[in-house]
Amino acid sequence: MIDESKIILETTIDIENEDTPFGKRYGGDVFTLTDEDIENLRNGRLIGLDVQNEYISYLKYKPSKTD
């Protein structure tokens, strides 16, 4: 799945040697979620992520119609 701001992948993209679906990128991080993190998201909380000591991104849970 891809939209303007997210993509589902099997592995990370080698940004030095591959084009990305988002265009040219200069860095990347991997964030790992625990079961507790997922539970917090499902309970309406946000998770703030420190991105390369420069940006903050937020994860928010959006239930599907089947949840």
mmCIF file as Biopython writes it, N, C-alpha, C and O atoms, coordinates in Angstrom:
data_model
#
loop_
_atom_site.group_PDB
_atom_site.id
_atom_site.type_symbol
_atom_site.label_atom_id
_atom_site.label_alt_id
_atom_site.label_comp_id
_atom_site.label_asym_id
_atom_site.label_entity_id
_atom_site.label_seq_id
_atom_site.pdbx_PDB_ins_code
_atom_site.Cartn_x
_atom_site.Cartn_y
_atom_site.Cartn_z
_atom_site.occupancy
_atom_site.B_iso_or_equiv
_atom_site.auth_seq_id
_atom_site.auth_asym_id
_atom_site.pdbx_PDB_model_num
ATOM 1   N N  . MET A ? 1  ? 0.842   -1.187 0.000  1.0 0.0 1  A 1 
ATOM 2   C CA . MET A ? 1  ? 0.000   0.000  0.000  1.0 0.0 1  A 1 
ATOM 3   C C  . MET A ? 1  ? 0.877   1.236  0.000  1.0 0.0 1  A 1 
ATOM 4   O O  . MET A ? 1  ? 1.899   1.272  0.685  1.0 0.0 1  A 1 
ATOM 5   N N  . ILE A ? 2  ? 0.495   2.236  -0.751 1.0 0.0 2  A 1 
ATOM 6   C CA . ILE A ? 2  ? 1.181   3.524  -0.730 1.0 0.0 2  A 1 
ATOM 7   C C  . ILE A ? 2  ? 0.149   4.629  -0.883 1.0 0.0 2  A 1 
ATOM 8   O O  . ILE A ? 2  ? -0.802  4.511  -1.655 1.0 0.0 2  A 1 
ATOM 9   N N  . ASP A ? 3  ? 0.353   5.696  -0.139 1.0 0.0 3  A 1 
ATOM 10  C CA . ASP A ? 3  ? -0.383  6.928  -0.377 1.0 0.0 3  A 1 
ATOM 11  C C  . ASP A ? 3  ? 0.664   8.031  -0.363 1.0 0.0 3  A 1 
ATOM 12  O O  . ASP A ? 3  ? 1.851   7.744  -0.513 1.0 0.0 3  A 1 
ATOM 13  N N  . GLU A ? 4  ? 0.266   9.253  -0.190 1.0 0.0 4  A 1 
ATOM 14  C CA . GLU A ? 4  ? 1.231   10.344 -0.269 1.0 0.0 4  A 1 
ATOM 15  C C  . GLU A ? 4  ? 2.212   10.367 0.893  1.0 0.0 4  A 1 
ATOM 16  O O  . GLU A ? 4  ? 3.268   10.990 0.781  1.0 0.0 4  A 1 
ATOM 17  N N  . SER A ? 5  ? 1.901   9.711  1.997  1.0 0.0 5  A 1 
ATOM 18  C CA . SER A ? 5  ? 2.767   9.834  3.167  1.0 0.0 5  A 1 
ATOM 19  C C  . SER A ? 5  ? 3.204   8.520  3.797  1.0 0.0 5  A 1 
ATOM 20  O O  . SER A ? 5  ? 3.984   8.543  4.749  1.0 0.0 5  A 1 
ATOM 21  N N  . LYS A ? 6  ? 2.740   7.379  3.310  1.0 0.0 6  A 1 
ATOM 22  C CA . LYS A ? 6  ? 3.180   6.114  3.902  1.0 0.0 6  A 1 
ATOM 23  C C  . LYS A ? 6  ? 3.170   5.003  2.871  1.0 0.0 6  A 1 
ATOM 24  O O  . LYS A ? 6  ? 2.467   5.053  1.862  1.0 0.0 6  A 1 
ATOM 25  N N  . ILE A ? 7  ? 3.982   3.992  3.169  1.0 0.0 7  A 1 
ATOM 26  C CA . ILE A ? 7  ? 4.090   2.826  2.293  1.0 0.0 7  A 1 
ATOM 27  C C  . ILE A ? 7  ? 4.326   1.603  3.173  1.0 0.0 7  A 1 
ATOM 28  O O  . ILE A ? 7  ? 5.005   1.700  4.195  1.0 0.0 7  A 1 
ATOM 29  N N  . ILE A ? 8  ? 3.783   0.474  2.795  1.0 0.0 8  A 1 
ATOM 30  C CA . ILE A ? 8  ? 4.019   -0.789 3.492  1.0 0.0 8  A 1 
ATOM 31  C C  . ILE A ? 8  ? 5.120   -1.521 2.731  1.0 0.0 8  A 1 
ATOM 32  O O  . ILE A ? 8  ? 4.999   -1.741 1.526  1.0 0.0 8  A 1 
ATOM 33  N N  . LEU A ? 9  ? 6.190   -1.900 3.424  1.0 0.0 9  A 1 
ATOM 34  C CA . LEU A ? 9  ? 7.362   -2.533 2.811  1.0 0.0 9  A 1 
ATOM 35  C C  . LEU A ? 9  ? 7.686   -3.856 3.480  1.0 0.0 9  A 1 
ATOM 36  O O  . LEU A ? 9  ? 7.253   -4.111 4.604  1.0 0.0 9  A 1 
ATOM 37  N N  . GLU A ? 10 ? 8.432   -4.684 2.805  1.0 0.0 10 A 1 
ATOM 38  C CA . GLU A ? 10 ? 8.978   -5.915 3.383  1.0 0.0 10 A 1 
ATOM 39  C C  . GLU A ? 10 ? 10.326  -5.650 4.047  1.0 0.0 10 A 1 
ATOM 40  O O  . GLU A ? 10 ? 10.700  -6.353 4.985  1.0 0.0 10 A 1 
ATOM 41  N N  . THR A ? 11 ? 11.064  -4.638 3.568  1.0 0.0 11 A 1 
ATOM 42  C CA . THR A ? 11 ? 12.383  -4.303 4.092  1.0 0.0 11 A 1 
ATOM 43  C C  . THR A ? 11 ? 12.633  -2.815 3.860  1.0 0.0 11 A 1 
ATOM 44  O O  . THR A ? 11 ? 11.874  -2.159 3.146  1.0 0.0 11 A 1 
ATOM 45  N N  . THR A ? 12 ? 13.698  -2.283 4.462  1.0 0.0 12 A 1 
ATOM 46  C CA . THR A ? 12 ? 14.007  -0.871 4.283  1.0 0.0 12 A 1 
ATOM 47  C C  . THR A ? 12 ? 14.509  -0.607 2.860  1.0 0.0 12 A 1 
ATOM 48  O O  . THR A ? 12 ? 14.930  -1.524 2.156  1.0 0.0 12 A 1 
ATOM 49  N N  . ILE A ? 13 ? 14.457  0.651  2.458  1.0 0.0 13 A 1 
ATOM 50  C CA . ILE A ? 13 ? 14.940  1.070  1.149  1.0 0.0 13 A 1 
ATOM 51  C C  . ILE A ? 13 ? 16.370  1.570  1.294  1.0 0.0 13 A 1 
ATOM 52  O O  . ILE A ? 13 ? 16.669  2.343  2.204  1.0 0.0 13 A 1 
ATOM 53  N N  . ASP A ? 14 ? 17.245  1.138  0.412  1.0 0.0 14 A 1 
ATOM 54  C CA . ASP A ? 14 ? 18.631  1.621  0.381  1.0 0.0 14 A 1 
ATOM 55  C C  . ASP A ? 14 ? 18.624  2.989  -0.298 1.0 0.0 14 A 1 
ATOM 56  O O  . ASP A ? 14 ? 18.706  3.075  -1.523 1.0 0.0 14 A 1 
ATOM 57  N N  . ILE A ? 15 ? 18.525  4.062  0.496  1.0 0.0 15 A 1 
ATOM 58  C CA . ILE A ? 15 ? 18.347  5.392  -0.079 1.0 0.0 15 A 1 
ATOM 59  C C  . ILE A ? 15 ? 19.556  5.890  -0.851 1.0 0.0 15 A 1 
ATOM 60  O O  . ILE A ? 15 ? 19.440  6.821  -1.648 1.0 0.0 15 A 1 
ATOM 61  N N  . GLU A ? 16 ? 20.709  5.286  -0.628 1.0 0.0 16 A 1 
ATOM 62  C CA . GLU A ? 16 ? 21.901  5.686  -1.378 1.0 0.0 16 A 1 
ATOM 63  C C  . GLU A ? 16 ? 21.892  5.139  -2.801 1.0 0.0 16 A 1 
ATOM 64  O O  . GLU A ? 16 ? 22.451  5.757  -3.708 1.0 0.0 16 A 1 
ATOM 65  N N  . ASN A ? 17 ? 21.262  3.987  -3.001 1.0 0.0 17 A 1 
ATOM 66  C CA . ASN A ? 17 ? 21.342  3.302  -4.291 1.0 0.0 17 A 1 
ATOM 67  C C  . ASN A ? 17 ? 20.009  3.027  -4.963 1.0 0.0 17 A 1 
ATOM 68  O O  . ASN A ? 17 ? 19.981  2.463  -6.057 1.0 0.0 17 A 1 
ATOM 69  N N  . GLU A ? 18 ? 18.912  3.409  -4.343 1.0 0.0 18 A 1 
ATOM 70  C CA . GLU A ? 18 ? 17.602  3.134  -4.914 1.0 0.0 18 A 1 
ATOM 71  C C  . GLU A ? 18 ? 16.752  4.396  -4.914 1.0 0.0 18 A 1 
ATOM 72  O O  . GLU A ? 18 ? 16.891  5.246  -4.035 1.0 0.0 18 A 1 
ATOM 73  N N  . ASP A ? 19 ? 15.876  4.513  -5.898 1.0 0.0 19 A 1 
ATOM 74  C CA . ASP A ? 19 ? 14.856  5.558  -5.868 1.0 0.0 19 A 1 
ATOM 75  C C  . ASP A ? 19 ? 13.822  5.154  -4.824 1.0 0.0 19 A 1 
ATOM 76  O O  . ASP A ? 19 ? 13.561  3.967  -4.627 1.0 0.0 19 A 1 
ATOM 77  N N  . THR A ? 20 ? 13.239  6.135  -4.163 1.0 0.0 20 A 1 
ATOM 78  C CA . THR A ? 20 ? 12.177  5.827  -3.212 1.0 0.0 20 A 1 
ATOM 79  C C  . THR A ? 20 ? 10.848  6.266  -3.809 1.0 0.0 20 A 1 
ATOM 80  O O  . THR A ? 20 ? 10.820  7.123  -4.693 1.0 0.0 20 A 1 
ATOM 81  N N  . PRO A ? 21 ? 9.754   5.693  -3.340 1.0 0.0 21 A 1 
ATOM 82  C CA . PRO A ? 21 ? 8.436   6.121  -3.821 1.0 0.0 21 A 1 
ATOM 83  C C  . PRO A ? 21 ? 8.134   7.569  -3.451 1.0 0.0 21 A 1 
ATOM 84  O O  . PRO A ? 21 ? 7.216   8.173  -4.005 1.0 0.0 21 A 1 
ATOM 85  N N  . PHE A ? 22 ? 8.912   8.134  -2.505 1.0 0.0 22 A 1 
ATOM 86  C CA . PHE A ? 22 ? 8.691   9.498  -2.040 1.0 0.0 22 A 1 
ATOM 87  C C  . PHE A ? 22 ? 9.613   10.501 -2.713 1.0 0.0 22 A 1 
ATOM 88  O O  . PHE A ? 22 ? 9.559   11.688 -2.391 1.0 0.0 22 A 1 
ATOM 89  N N  . GLY A ? 23 ? 10.453  10.061 -3.633 1.0 0.0 23 A 1 
ATOM 90  C CA . GLY A ? 23 ? 11.444  10.941 -4.223 1.0 0.0 23 A 1 
ATOM 91  C C  . GLY A ? 23 ? 12.774  10.806 -3.494 1.0 0.0 23 A 1 
ATOM 92  O O  . GLY A ? 23 ? 12.954  9.878  -2.706 1.0 0.0 23 A 1 
ATOM 93  N N  . LYS A ? 24 ? 13.705  11.716 -3.744 1.0 0.0 24 A 1 
ATOM 94  C CA . LYS A ? 24 ? 15.027  11.670 -3.117 1.0 0.0 24 A 1 
ATOM 95  C C  . LYS A ? 24 ? 14.907  11.875 -1.615 1.0 0.0 24 A 1 
ATOM 96  O O  . LYS A ? 24 ? 14.209  12.777 -1.154 1.0 0.0 24 A 1 
ATOM 97  N N  . ARG A ? 25 ? 15.599  11.023 -0.854 1.0 0.0 25 A 1 
ATOM 98  C CA . ARG A ? 25 ? 15.657  11.146 0.602  1.0 0.0 25 A 1 
ATOM 99  C C  . ARG A ? 25 ? 17.102  11.089 1.040  1.0 0.0 25 A 1 
ATOM 100 O O  . ARG A ? 25 ? 17.937  10.485 0.367  1.0 0.0 25 A 1 
ATOM 101 N N  . TYR A ? 26 ? 17.403  11.720 2.170  1.0 0.0 26 A 1 
ATOM 102 C CA . TYR A ? 26 ? 18.779  11.855 2.637  1.0 0.0 26 A 1 
ATOM 103 C C  . TYR A ? 26 ? 19.047  11.113 3.938  1.0 0.0 26 A 1 
ATOM 104 O O  . TYR A ? 26 ? 20.166  11.153 4.449  1.0 0.0 26 A 1 
ATOM 105 N N  . GLY A ? 27 ? 18.071  10.458 4.465  1.0 0.0 27 A 1 
ATOM 106 C CA . GLY A ? 27 ? 18.255  9.698  5.693  1.0 0.0 27 A 1 
ATOM 107 C C  . GLY A ? 27 ? 17.005  8.913  6.009  1.0 0.0 27 A 1 
ATOM 108 O O  . GLY A ? 27 ? 15.953  9.114  5.401  1.0 0.0 27 A 1 
ATOM 109 N N  . GLY A ? 28 ? 17.133  8.026  6.957  1.0 0.0 28 A 1 
ATOM 110 C CA . GLY A ? 28 ? 15.992  7.225  7.367  1.0 0.0 28 A 1 
ATOM 111 C C  . GLY A ? 28 ? 16.258  6.568  8.705  1.0 0.0 28 A 1 
ATOM 112 O O  . GLY A ? 28 ? 17.413  6.420  9.104  1.0 0.0 28 A 1 
ATOM 113 N N  . ASP A ? 29 ? 15.233  6.181  9.385  1.0 0.0 29 A 1 
ATOM 114 C CA . ASP A ? 29 ? 15.311  5.503  10.675 1.0 0.0 29 A 1 
ATOM 115 C C  . ASP A ? 29 ? 14.320  4.346  10.683 1.0 0.0 29 A 1 
ATOM 116 O O  . ASP A ? 29 ? 13.384  4.305  9.885  1.0 0.0 29 A 1 
ATOM 117 N N  . VAL A ? 30 ? 14.539  3.425  11.583 1.0 0.0 30 A 1 
ATOM 118 C CA . VAL A ? 30 ? 13.587  2.345  11.834 1.0 0.0 30 A 1 
ATOM 119 C C  . VAL A ? 30 ? 13.122  2.496  13.273 1.0 0.0 30 A 1 
ATOM 120 O O  . VAL A ? 30 ? 13.943  2.613  14.183 1.0 0.0 30 A 1 
ATOM 121 N N  . PHE A ? 31 ? 11.825  2.493  13.482 1.0 0.0 31 A 1 
ATOM 122 C CA . PHE A ? 31 ? 11.229  2.559  14.812 1.0 0.0 31 A 1 
ATOM 123 C C  . PHE A ? 31 ? 10.489  1.255  15.057 1.0 0.0 31 A 1 
ATOM 124 O O  . PHE A ? 31 ? 9.701   0.820  14.217 1.0 0.0 31 A 1 
ATOM 125 N N  . THR A ? 32 ? 10.734  0.637  16.186 1.0 0.0 32 A 1 
ATOM 126 C CA . THR A ? 32 ? 10.120  -0.638 16.516 1.0 0.0 32 A 1 
ATOM 127 C C  . THR A ? 32 ? 9.041   -0.414 17.566 1.0 0.0 32 A 1 
ATOM 128 O O  . THR A ? 32 ? 9.285   0.227  18.588 1.0 0.0 32 A 1 
ATOM 129 N N  . LEU A ? 33 ? 7.856   -0.940 17.316 1.0 0.0 33 A 1 
ATOM 130 C CA . LEU A ? 33 ? 6.742   -0.824 18.251 1.0 0.0 33 A 1 
ATOM 131 C C  . LEU A ? 33 ? 6.605   -2.110 19.052 1.0 0.0 33 A 1 
ATOM 132 O O  . LEU A ? 33 ? 6.717   -3.211 18.514 1.0 0.0 33 A 1 
ATOM 133 N N  . THR A ? 34 ? 6.362   -1.949 20.345 1.0 0.0 34 A 1 
ATOM 134 C CA . THR A ? 34 ? 6.111   -3.093 21.216 1.0 0.0 34 A 1 
ATOM 135 C C  . THR A ? 34 ? 4.607   -3.346 21.286 1.0 0.0 34 A 1 
ATOM 136 O O  . THR A ? 34 ? 3.807   -2.537 20.815 1.0 0.0 34 A 1 
ATOM 137 N N  . ASP A ? 35 ? 4.240   -4.460 21.871 1.0 0.0 35 A 1 
ATOM 138 C CA . ASP A ? 35 ? 2.819   -4.733 22.095 1.0 0.0 35 A 1 
ATOM 139 C C  . ASP A ? 35 ? 2.205   -3.627 22.956 1.0 0.0 35 A 1 
ATOM 140 O O  . ASP A ? 35 ? 1.063   -3.225 22.732 1.0 0.0 35 A 1 
ATOM 141 N N  . GLU A ? 36 ? 2.961   -3.138 23.938 1.0 0.0 36 A 1 
ATOM 142 C CA . GLU A ? 36 ? 2.477   -2.047 24.797 1.0 0.0 36 A 1 
ATOM 143 C C  . GLU A ? 36 ? 2.257   -0.774 23.973 1.0 0.0 36 A 1 
ATOM 144 O O  . GLU A ? 36 ? 1.269   -0.070 24.181 1.0 0.0 36 A 1 
ATOM 145 N N  . ASP A ? 37 ? 3.159   -0.475 23.047 1.0 0.0 37 A 1 
ATOM 146 C CA . ASP A ? 37 ? 2.984   0.688  22.169 1.0 0.0 37 A 1 
ATOM 147 C C  . ASP A ? 37 ? 1.692   0.563  21.364 1.0 0.0 37 A 1 
ATOM 148 O O  . ASP A ? 37 ? 0.916   1.514  21.267 1.0 0.0 37 A 1 
ATOM 149 N N  . ILE A ? 38 ? 1.474   -0.605 20.795 1.0 0.0 38 A 1 
ATOM 150 C CA . ILE A ? 38 ? 0.278   -0.819 19.981 1.0 0.0 38 A 1 
ATOM 151 C C  . ILE A ? 38 ? -0.976  -0.689 20.834 1.0 0.0 38 A 1 
ATOM 152 O O  . ILE A ? 38 ? -1.974  -0.114 20.399 1.0 0.0 38 A 1 
ATOM 153 N N  . GLU A ? 39 ? -0.922  -1.217 22.034 1.0 0.0 39 A 1 
ATOM 154 C CA . GLU A ? 39 ? -2.069  -1.090 22.948 1.0 0.0 39 A 1 
ATOM 155 C C  . GLU A ? 39 ? -2.341  0.375  23.277 1.0 0.0 39 A 1 
ATOM 156 O O  . GLU A ? 39 ? -3.495  0.801  23.304 1.0 0.0 39 A 1 
ATOM 157 N N  . ASN A ? 40 ? -1.282  1.147  23.529 1.0 0.0 40 A 1 
ATOM 158 C CA . ASN A ? 40 ? -1.454  2.586  23.793 1.0 0.0 40 A 1 
ATOM 159 C C  . ASN A ? 40 ? -2.081  3.288  22.594 1.0 0.0 40 A 1 
ATOM 160 O O  . ASN A ? 40 ? -2.963  4.130  22.763 1.0 0.0 40 A 1 
ATOM 161 N N  . LEU A ? 41 ? -1.642  2.958  21.402 1.0 0.0 41 A 1 
ATOM 162 C CA . LEU A ? 41 ? -2.234  3.541  20.202 1.0 0.0 41 A 1 
ATOM 163 C C  . LEU A ? 41 ? -3.710  3.174  20.090 1.0 0.0 41 A 1 
ATOM 164 O O  . LEU A ? 41 ? -4.547  4.026  19.790 1.0 0.0 41 A 1 
ATOM 165 N N  . ARG A ? 42 ? -4.022  1.914  20.330 1.0 0.0 42 A 1 
ATOM 166 C CA . ARG A ? 42 ? -5.418  1.456  20.244 1.0 0.0 42 A 1 
ATOM 167 C C  . ARG A ? 42 ? -6.289  2.121  21.308 1.0 0.0 42 A 1 
ATOM 168 O O  . ARG A ? 42 ? -7.505  2.216  21.145 1.0 0.0 42 A 1 
ATOM 169 N N  . ASN A ? 43 ? -5.670  2.581  22.396 1.0 0.0 43 A 1 
ATOM 170 C CA . ASN A ? 43 ? -6.404  3.262  23.470 1.0 0.0 43 A 1 
ATOM 171 C C  . ASN A ? 43 ? -6.430  4.778  23.297 1.0 0.0 43 A 1 
ATOM 172 O O  . ASN A ? 43 ? -6.746  5.505  24.238 1.0 0.0 43 A 1 
ATOM 173 N N  . GLY A ? 44 ? -6.100  5.256  22.101 1.0 0.0 44 A 1 
ATOM 174 C CA . GLY A ? 44 ? -6.257  6.670  21.795 1.0 0.0 44 A 1 
ATOM 175 C C  . GLY A ? 44 ? -5.046  7.551  22.053 1.0 0.0 44 A 1 
ATOM 176 O O  . GLY A ? 44 ? -5.116  8.764  21.856 1.0 0.0 44 A 1 
ATOM 177 N N  . ARG A ? 45 ? -3.952  6.973  22.484 1.0 0.0 45 A 1 
ATOM 178 C CA . ARG A ? 45 ? -2.746  7.759  22.722 1.0 0.0 45 A 1 
ATOM 179 C C  . ARG A ? 45 ? -1.935  7.899  21.441 1.0 0.0 45 A 1 
ATOM 180 O O  . ARG A ? 45 ? -2.071  7.099  20.515 1.0 0.0 45 A 1 
ATOM 181 N N  . LEU A ? 46 ? -1.093  8.921  21.401 1.0 0.0 46 A 1 
ATOM 182 C CA . LEU A ? 46 ? -0.149  9.128  20.307 1.0 0.0 46 A 1 
ATOM 183 C C  . LEU A ? 46 ? 1.228   8.660  20.747 1.0 0.0 46 A 1 
ATOM 184 O O  . LEU A ? 46 ? 1.523   8.628  21.941 1.0 0.0 46 A 1 
ATOM 185 N N  . ILE A ? 47 ? 2.060   8.301  19.799 1.0 0.0 47 A 1 
ATOM 186 C CA . ILE A ? 47 ? 3.464   8.017  20.075 1.0 0.0 47 A 1 
ATOM 187 C C  . ILE A ? 47 ? 4.284   9.046  19.315 1.0 0.0 47 A 1 
ATOM 188 O O  . ILE A ? 47 ? 4.162   9.170  18.097 1.0 0.0 47 A 1 
ATOM 189 N N  . GLY A ? 48 ? 5.121   9.784  20.035 1.0 0.0 48 A 1 
ATOM 190 C CA . GLY A ? 48 ? 6.016   10.765 19.431 1.0 0.0 48 A 1 
ATOM 191 C C  . GLY A ? 48 ? 7.356   10.106 19.138 1.0 0.0 48 A 1 
ATOM 192 O O  . GLY A ? 48 ? 7.900   9.397  19.984 1.0 0.0 48 A 1 
ATOM 193 N N  . LEU A ? 49 ? 7.885   10.337 17.949 1.0 0.0 49 A 1 
ATOM 194 C CA . LEU A ? 49 ? 9.152   9.747  17.529 1.0 0.0 49 A 1 
ATOM 195 C C  . LEU A ? 49 ? 10.166  10.850 17.255 1.0 0.0 49 A 1 
ATOM 196 O O  . LEU A ? 49 ? 9.883   11.782 16.503 1.0 0.0 49 A 1 
ATOM 197 N N  . ASP A ? 50 ? 11.346  10.748 17.862 1.0 0.0 50 A 1 
ATOM 198 C CA . ASP A ? 50 ? 12.434  11.675 17.591 1.0 0.0 50 A 1 
ATOM 199 C C  . ASP A ? 50 ? 13.136  11.203 16.323 1.0 0.0 50 A 1 
ATOM 200 O O  . ASP A ? 50 ? 13.728  10.124 16.306 1.0 0.0 50 A 1 
ATOM 201 N N  . VAL A ? 51 ? 13.075  11.993 15.276 1.0 0.0 51 A 1 
ATOM 202 C CA . VAL A ? 51 ? 13.630  11.610 13.987 1.0 0.0 51 A 1 
ATOM 203 C C  . VAL A ? 51 ? 14.946  12.345 13.781 1.0 0.0 51 A 1 
ATOM 204 O O  . VAL A ? 51 ? 14.971  13.546 13.510 1.0 0.0 51 A 1 
ATOM 205 N N  . GLN A ? 52 ? 16.034  11.602 13.915 1.0 0.0 52 A 1 
ATOM 206 C CA . GLN A ? 52 ? 17.390  12.087 13.670 1.0 0.0 52 A 1 
ATOM 207 C C  . GLN A ? 52 ? 17.724  13.351 14.453 1.0 0.0 52 A 1 
ATOM 208 O O  . GLN A ? 52 ? 18.432  14.230 13.963 1.0 0.0 52 A 1 
ATOM 209 N N  . ASN A ? 53 ? 17.211  13.428 15.662 1.0 0.0 53 A 1 
ATOM 210 C CA . ASN A ? 53 ? 17.470  14.564 16.550 1.0 0.0 53 A 1 
ATOM 211 C C  . ASN A ? 53 ? 17.127  15.913 15.918 1.0 0.0 53 A 1 
ATOM 212 O O  . ASN A ? 53 ? 17.688  16.944 16.291 1.0 0.0 53 A 1 
ATOM 213 N N  . GLU A ? 54 ? 16.207  15.895 14.964 1.0 0.0 54 A 1 
ATOM 214 C CA . GLU A ? 54 ? 15.868  17.137 14.265 1.0 0.0 54 A 1 
ATOM 215 C C  . GLU A ? 54 ? 14.364  17.342 14.104 1.0 0.0 54 A 1 
ATOM 216 O O  . GLU A ? 54 ? 13.888  18.476 14.121 1.0 0.0 54 A 1 
ATOM 217 N N  . TYR A ? 55 ? 13.623  16.260 13.949 1.0 0.0 55 A 1 
ATOM 218 C CA . TYR A ? 55 ? 12.186  16.345 13.699 1.0 0.0 55 A 1 
ATOM 219 C C  . TYR A ? 55 ? 11.447  15.475 14.692 1.0 0.0 55 A 1 
ATOM 220 O O  . TYR A ? 55 ? 12.031  14.587 15.314 1.0 0.0 55 A 1 
ATOM 221 N N  . ILE A ? 56 ? 10.166  15.734 14.836 1.0 0.0 56 A 1 
ATOM 222 C CA . ILE A ? 56 ? 9.309   14.839 15.607 1.0 0.0 56 A 1 
ATOM 223 C C  . ILE A ? 56 ? 8.157   14.409 14.710 1.0 0.0 56 A 1 
ATOM 224 O O  . ILE A ? 56 ? 7.534   15.229 14.036 1.0 0.0 56 A 1 
ATOM 225 N N  . SER A ? 57 ? 7.890   13.120 14.713 1.0 0.0 57 A 1 
ATOM 226 C CA . SER A ? 57 ? 6.749   12.552 13.995 1.0 0.0 57 A 1 
ATOM 227 C C  . SER A ? 57 ? 5.853   11.869 15.012 1.0 0.0 57 A 1 
ATOM 228 O O  . SER A ? 57 ? 6.320   11.429 16.062 1.0 0.0 57 A 1 
ATOM 229 N N  . TYR A ? 58 ? 4.586   11.782 14.706 1.0 0.0 58 A 1 
ATOM 230 C CA . TYR A ? 58 ? 3.622   11.181 15.615 1.0 0.0 58 A 1 
ATOM 231 C C  . TYR A ? 58 ? 2.938   10.000 14.939 1.0 0.0 58 A 1 
ATOM 232 O O  . TYR A ? 58 ? 2.558   10.066 13.770 1.0 0.0 58 A 1 
ATOM 233 N N  . LEU A ? 59 ? 2.792   8.929  15.692 1.0 0.0 59 A 1 
ATOM 234 C CA . LEU A ? 59 ? 2.000   7.788  15.240 1.0 0.0 59 A 1 
ATOM 235 C C  . LEU A ? 59 ? 0.641   7.863  15.919 1.0 0.0 59 A 1 
ATOM 236 O O  . LEU A ? 59 ? 0.538   8.125  17.118 1.0 0.0 59 A 1 
ATOM 237 N N  . LYS A ? 60 ? -0.389  7.629  15.135 1.0 0.0 60 A 1 
ATOM 238 C CA . LYS A ? 60 ? -1.758  7.654  15.638 1.0 0.0 60 A 1 
ATOM 239 C C  . LYS A ? 60 ? -2.478  6.456  15.045 1.0 0.0 60 A 1 
ATOM 240 O O  . LYS A ? 60 ? -2.283  6.126  13.875 1.0 0.0 60 A 1 
ATOM 241 N N  . TYR A ? 61 ? -3.293  5.816  15.832 1.0 0.0 61 A 1 
ATOM 242 C CA . TYR A ? 61 ? -4.039  4.640  15.386 1.0 0.0 61 A 1 
ATOM 243 C C  . TYR A ? 61 ? -5.371  5.078  14.782 1.0 0.0 61 A 1 
ATOM 244 O O  . TYR A ? 61 ? -6.105  5.872  15.370 1.0 0.0 61 A 1 
ATOM 245 N N  . LYS A ? 62 ? -5.667  4.545  13.600 1.0 0.0 62 A 1 
ATOM 246 C CA . LYS A ? 62 ? -6.945  4.761  12.963 1.0 0.0 62 A 1 
ATOM 247 C C  . LYS A ? 62 ? -7.594  3.401  12.771 1.0 0.0 62 A 1 
ATOM 248 O O  . LYS A ? 62 ? -7.168  2.624  11.917 1.0 0.0 62 A 1 
ATOM 249 N N  . PRO A ? 63 ? -8.624  3.106  13.560 1.0 0.0 63 A 1 
ATOM 250 C CA . PRO A ? 63 ? -9.257  1.789  13.451 1.0 0.0 63 A 1 
ATOM 251 C C  . PRO A ? 63 ? -9.846  1.560  12.060 1.0 0.0 63 A 1 
ATOM 252 O O  . PRO A ? 63 ? -10.359 2.479  11.422 1.0 0.0 63 A 1 
ATOM 253 N N  . SER A ? 64 ? -9.757  0.319  11.614 1.0 0.0 64 A 1 
ATOM 254 C CA . SER A ? 64 ? -10.440 -0.040 10.374 1.0 0.0 64 A 1 
ATOM 255 C C  . SER A ? 64 ? -11.904 -0.270 10.676 1.0 0.0 64 A 1 
ATOM 256 O O  . SER A ? 64 ? -12.302 -0.321 11.840 1.0 0.0 64 A 1 
ATOM 257 N N  . LYS A ? 65 ? -12.682 -0.403 9.671  1.0 0.0 65 A 1 
ATOM 258 C CA . LYS A ? 65 ? -14.125 -0.609 9.869  1.0 0.0 65 A 1 
ATOM 259 C C  . LYS A ? 65 ? -14.430 -1.916 10.564 1.0 0.0 65 A 1 
ATOM 260 O O  . LYS A ? 65 ? -15.521 -2.089 11.107 1.0 0.0 65 A 1 
ATOM 261 N N  . THR A ? 66 ? -13.462 -2.863 10.556 1.0 0.0 66 A 1 
ATOM 262 C CA . THR A ? 66 ? -13.697 -4.170 11.175 1.0 0.0 66 A 1 
ATOM 263 C C  . THR A ? 66 ? -13.243 -4.224 12.622 1.0 0.0 66 A 1 
ATOM 264 O O  . THR A ? 66 ? -13.492 -5.220 13.302 1.0 0.0 66 A 1 
ATOM 265 N N  . ASP A ? 67 ? -12.575 -3.167 13.119 1.0 0.0 67 A 1 
ATOM 266 C CA . ASP A ? 67 ? -12.104 -3.151 14.527 1.0 0.0 67 A 1 
ATOM 267 C C  . ASP A ? 67 ? -13.260 -2.903 15.470 1.0 0.0 67 A 1 
ATOM 268 O O  . ASP A ? 67 ? -13.067 -2.855 16.685 1.0 0.0 67 A 1 
#
